[in-house]
Amino acid sequence: MDIFYYDESGFSLTSCLPYAWQKKGETIGLLPGKGKRLNVAGFYSGKGKFVYHLQQQGYCQQQLIELFDGFCQGITKKTIVVLDNAPAHHGKAFEQKVRQWQEQDLYLFYLPPYCPELNKIEILWKRIKYDWLGFEAYLNFQNLNLMLDKVLQKIGIKYTLNAG
């Protein structure tokens, strides 16, 4: 059996970096960017497997259904997906798909309300924002898009979470 953790996260030009190195006598700074945002939906196994989708607009319920349908196509054994209680995860159309997914050996497990710390993918989002995206990612939207995609592609290869 496989266990994956699912969630969505947003990335914008408002840096999450608490500090950055600079040369003595030189001041670096970032102006917070407004507007554009990158959104990522991901399935993370905790064993380094990571399936994701990146786009600028937010995810509607129909897109989430399509992501889960696509994820089902790649599973080879019974798989449990742990997810939070976001409204889109409980919408009528989403819940109507649950039985079909179960027939394909995909089962959903909802976390208790207000317990994001139990979803391992939340740790992944935090590491991306605070550790793996460098200062230069926040200089402009093009950099953010490029560098975020590079990090996402290397999760489980170059970027890993400690076991536990």
N, C-alpha and C positions, 0 to 999 in steps of 0.2 A: 504494500500500500504506500502511496505517496501522499505527503501533506504539503500543500502550498498555502501561502498567505497572500491575500489579495487586498489591494487598496489603490486609490488614486492620490496623486499629489501635484501641487502646482509650483512652478518655478518662475520667478520674475527678476527684474533687474534690481530689486531691493535686496541687497546682499545679506546673507546670513552669517558672513564671516565676522567674528568678534574683533579681529585684529589682522594686521598684515605686516610683514617686514618691510622696512624702508631704509635707504642709506642715510647716514648721519647728515643732518642739515637739509634733508629733502623731505617734503611732505607729500604724501599721496592721499588721494581721497576719491570717493565715488559719490556722484549725485544720484539719489534714488530715482530709478526709472519708473515712469507711470505707463499704464496702458498694457502693452503686450505681455502675454503670459504663456508659458509652455505648460501643458498638462500631460502627466504620465499616468497610465493605468498599468499595473504590473501584477504578475503572479510570481512569487518568490518562494523557493522550496526550503531555504535554510541550508541546503546542501550545495548551494552554488548555482542551481538551475534558476534561470530568470527569463520570463517571457514578458515583453512589454509592448506598449503602443504609445507613441508620442505625437501630440498634436497641439495646435494653438488654442482652439476653442475647448470649452469644457465638455464633459461627457454627458450625453443624454441617456436615458434608460435604454433606448433602442441600440445605441452604440455599445453599451455594456453587455447587452444580450448578444450582440454580434461578437464581442470579444470572448465571452464565455463559450459561445458556439465554436469559435475558432480554437480556443484552448482545448475543448473536448476532442477535437480532431487529432490533437497531438498526444493524448494520454494513451498508455498501453496497459494500465492496470487500474484497480480501484484507487481513486484519488479524492481526497478531502480538501476542500478549499475553505480556509478560515477567513471570515470577513466581518466588517463592522456593520452597524445598523443604520447606515446612511439611507435616506429616503429612497434613493434610486435602487437600492438593494432589496427593497420591500415593495416596490411598485407592483401593480396588478400584472402587467405584461411580464415582468421579471419573474414573479412567483409562478406564473403559468408555465414557465419553461423548466421549473425544478424537476418535475417528474421525467421529462424527456432527458435531461442531463443525468438523472439517476439511472435511466436505462442505458446510458453510455458510460456508466461507472464513475460519474462525477457527483459528489455529495457536498452540500454546503453546510458549514457549521458557523452559526452566528455567535459572535462574542457577546458577553453581557454589555449593556449600555455603559458608556463612559469608561471603557477599559482599553484605550488605545495601546497601552503598554503591553498588552497580551498579544498584539499583532506584530510579529517579527519584521514585517515589511516597513513598519513605522521606524524601526531602527535603521533600516536601509535608507529610507528617505532622509533621515537626520544625518547619516554619514555622508551622503551625497552633498547635501546642502552645506554642512559645516566642515567637512574634511576633504572631500574628493574634488569638489569644484574649486578651482583656484581663483584668486583675486581677479585675474584677467578675464574670467568668464563674465564678470559683471560690468565690464567696460561698455558693452553694447549688446543689443539683442542678437545680432549675428553670432558673436562670440558665445553667448549663452546657449544658443541653439546647437552650435557645432560642438562645444565642449561637453554639454549635457549628453548629447547623443553618443559621443566617444566614451564617456563614463558608463552609460547604460549598456553599451555593447560589450564592455569589459567586465561587467559584474559576473563574479564566479571565476574569472580568469585573473585579472590584475587586482580587482577590488573585491574583497571578501570580508565577511563578518566572522568574528571568532565564534567558535561553537559554544553552545550553551543556551 
